[in-house]
């Protein structure tokens, strides 16, 4: 049996994206003369993974780094924060975010030493951003509620349309991108516009709860307030490993390659350090670090063609070849049409 935990405690445990800032070094005044030697990273990743990568890199390179976590907000607000903060590296952004940042001249190209090992469909060919980790859309379900409804864990999108799941679905707000927005674009690309919007109308009739982020979606399923949530597969697997009453599943139809990357920012002061960090993120040492610390379901793109474990785990899933120009530039329009579908 589980000990009863407060909502705040569990939310802290589920939270992947933190809005706090951490760093190393003395007061700002004493660092003025050392700015070029300190690597300033702005991260969209969770604290645990960010801290793991930064500690390993700085120890290997005998370097110093300061880490700030990118706060929530619209893309324009986040981009302004990145520009005004004068960071060297942006860690953990999505393909759509980097695409738009490149359009606004916020990124400086750099092809890492091992970029050639990544399939062209999983990277920016000019090096304006470096893809690092590959994930997929997953679902996290509350096993006790599934048993109550007489349902199996969903593995295809149409299973979310079951009448028993009305008012039982949590989805991080589509505006945040990630798995929830990828749900829209993958269904749209593989089924076509008309069939996608027909599905959207039926899905909207299920009255899914749009949450402020992954933490809230995870909490709703953990607490039993909802039965299933749309989340990244890696996050679903983490929750399943920590909480036996939760079950992770992968969407087999209309899934998507969820890419997480890093980029050298155009206004970087320490470009040499930033390039060294990007090279490190693509190195064998960085890849092994993930495995050694339990990140089994966040696959590195460098190993994509030969990753037998990934292929065996995900099985046969349908994944579109993304048109980032469409998924990025027309994001607001896609979301509006999806939400308005009746």
N, C-alpha and C positions, 0 to 999 in steps of 0.2 A: 504494500500500500504506500501511497505517496504522502509525505508530510505536506500539510496545507501551507502554501507559500503565498505571500502577499503579491498583488498585481505588480507593484513597483519592483519587487525583487526579481520576479520572473522576467519582466520587461528588460531589466538591466542585463539579465543573462542571455536573452534572445537578441539583444540589439547588436547589429553588425556594423552599422554606420554611425560613428560617434561624431559629435559636433564640437568636441573639446580639442584644445591644442596642447601639444606637449613639445618639449625641446630640451636641448642640452646647451650649456655654456653660461656665461655670466650675464650681467645687465647689458642692455642694448648699447650703452655708451662704450663699454669695454670691447664690444664686438665690431665696432665700426671698421677698424683697421684689418679685421680678419674675415670680412664678408666673403671674399673670393675663396677662402679656404673652407668655409662651411657650406655643406650641401643643404639647401632649403627645399624640402619636399612638401607638397600639398597632396594629401591622400584622400581618395574616395573609398578606400578599402577599410575593413574593420580594424580596430586597434590591435588585436592579437596578431593578425597576419602582417600588418604594416610594421609593428614592432619587431617581429621575428626577422623580416627581411632587412630592416635598417640595422639591427644589431649585428647580424651576420656580415653585412656589407662593410660596416664601419670597422669591425674587428679585422676583417681580411685586408682592408685597404689602409688601416691606421688613419681613418678619416673621421671627421666630425660632421654631424648632421642635426638639423632641426626639423621636426615634423609638425605640421598643422593639418587638421582634418577639415575638408571642404564642407561648409555648412549647407543645409538644405535650402532650396529656393528654385526659382526659374533658371533656365539655362543661362539667360543673359545676366542674371544676378550672380550666378556661380562663376561665369567667365570674367565678369568685372572684378570679383574677389581674387581670382587667380592673377589677373593683370596688375591690380593695385597692390597685391601682396609681394610682388617681385620675387616669385618662387623660381627655382631652377627646374624642377621636375614635377609633373602632374602624374600621380600614380593611381591607377584603379578606375579610370574613366571607361566609358563604353564606346563602341565603334561610332555610334551616332554623335556622341558628344565630341569626339575628336574630329569627326568629319566637319561639324559646324565650326569648331574652334579653328581648324585649318582654313576654312572659308573666310574667317575674320582675321587671318594673319597672326594668330596667337601662338602658333607652333613653329619651331625650327626643325627642318628635316635632319635626321641622323639615322643611317643604316647601321645597325649593330653588326658586330663581327660575325654573328651566327644567324643573321636574318635570312640567309639563303636556305636555311634548313626548314623554313616555314612555307607551306603551300601559299601561292599567290592569292588564293581565295580567302586566306585568313590573315592578311597583313596589308598595310599600305605600301605600295611598291616604291614610293619615293621616300619613305622613312619619316613622314610627318608624324607618325605615331607607331609605336611598337606593340603588336599584340603579344600577350603573355599567356593568358589562361583561357581555357575553353570550358564552357559549361553548357547546360541544357535547361529547358523548362521542366520543372518538376511540380509535384503536388505533395502537400503534407496533409494527412488525414488523421482524424481522431478515431482510433479503432473501436472504442466503446460506443461511439455514436453510429459508426458504420454497422456494427452488430445490431444495434437497436432498430435501425432502419432496414436491416436485411440486405445491405449493399456490400459489394466488393470495392476495394480502393479503385478509383477511376484511373484509367490509363489512356483514354481517348477523350477528345473534347465533348463529343455528343453525350457521354455519360454524365456530364455536369448538368444536363438538361432534365434529369430525372425529377419528377414532381416532388419526391421526398427531400430533395436538396434545395427546394425553394427557401430562401432566407437562411441558408446554411453554408454559403460560400463567401470567403474573404479574398479580396484581390488588392494588392498595393495599388494606389492610384496610378493610372496609366501614364500620367504626366511624368512620373519618376523614371520611366524607362525600364530597363531590365526585363525580367520574366513576364511581367504583366503587359507591358507594351508589346513585347515580342509575341505574346499570344495573339494580339490583333494582327500584326503584320504577317505572321506565319500563316494564319488561317486565310488572310486576304490573298497572299501570294499563291498558295497552293490550291485554294478553292475558287479563286476569282472573286471579283468585287461583289457581284449579285448574291452568290451563295454565302459569302462571308457576312454580308449585311443581313441576310436572312437568318443566319446563325446568331448574329449579334442581337436581333430582335427577340429571339427565343431566350438567349442568355440574359438579356436585360430583364425579361419577365421573371427570371429567377430571383431578382432583387439582390444581386451580390453586394456586399458591403465593401466600398472602396476605402482602404485604410491609409494612414499617413506614411506607412513604410512597412518593411519586412517584420520588424519587431512586433508591431500591432497585429499583423496578420498571423504571425506565429503564436502570439498570446491568445488570440481568439480561438484557435484550434486547440491549443494546449489546455485552455480552461474549459473547453466544451461548449463555449458560446456559439461556435461554428463547427461544421464537420470537416470542411476541406478548404485549403488555401492554395492559390497559385503562387509559387515561389521558385527561385533557382534550385535546381536539383542538389547542388552542393549544400545549400542551406537546409533543404529537407533532410538530407542524410545526416547532417550534424544534429538536428533536432531528434531524429529517430534514434540516434546513438545515445543521446542523453536521456530520453524519455520513452520508456517501453510502451506507453499507451498511444504513441504516435507512430505513423507508418508513412514512409516515403515511396513515391512511385514516379515513374518517368512517363511523359506524354509520348505515345508512339506515333500519332499522326500530327502533322503540322507542328513539329517542334522547331527549334532554331539553334544555331550556333551562337551562344552568348559569349562574346569576346570581352575580356578585360585586358587593359593595356597600360602603357605609360608613354609619356611624351616629354621631349625637351621643349621648354617654353621659350618663346622668342625673346622675352625680356630677362632671361637668366643672367645672373652675375657670374655664377660658377659653372660655365659651360663644360669645362674639362671634367669637373667632378660629376656633372650630370651625365655626360657620355659614358664615363666609367661605370656609373650606377646602372644605366641602361644595358651596357655590356654584361654586367653582373647578373641582371635579371634574366638574361638569355643564356647564362652559363650552366654547365652541368652541376656546379655547386648549388646554385639556386634551385634547380629542379630537384636535386636530392634532398635539399632542406625541406621542401614541401612534403615529400614522402616520409621523411624521418619524423615529422611533426603531425602526422595524421591527416594531411590534406589530400586524401586519396581520390576525391571526386572533383578536384579542381585540376584538370589535366593541362599540362604545358603544351603550347602549340608546337614547340620544337619537335615533340615526339609524336605529333598527330598521325603521320602516315604509318608508323610502326607500333602504335600503342595497342597491343593485343588485348590488354586488360580493359581498356576503354571500350573496344569493339564488343567484347564479350558481355560487358556490363550493360551497355545501352541496348544491345540487340539491333533490330531493324527499326529505325525511326526515319520519318520523312522530314527532311530539312531543306528549305528553299535556299537557293543561291541569292543572297541579299543584294538588293540595289540600294546602297546607302544614300544615294542622291534622293531616292523616293522616301525611304524610311526616316531620313533625317529632316529634309526640307519640308515634307508634307505631314510631319508628325501631328501637328495641331488639327489639321483637316481630317486625318484618319481617325483620331480620337473623337472629334466632334461628330463625325458621321456614325461611328460605332455607338456612341452614347445616345444619339438621337434615333437610332433604329428601333422601330416599333412594328 
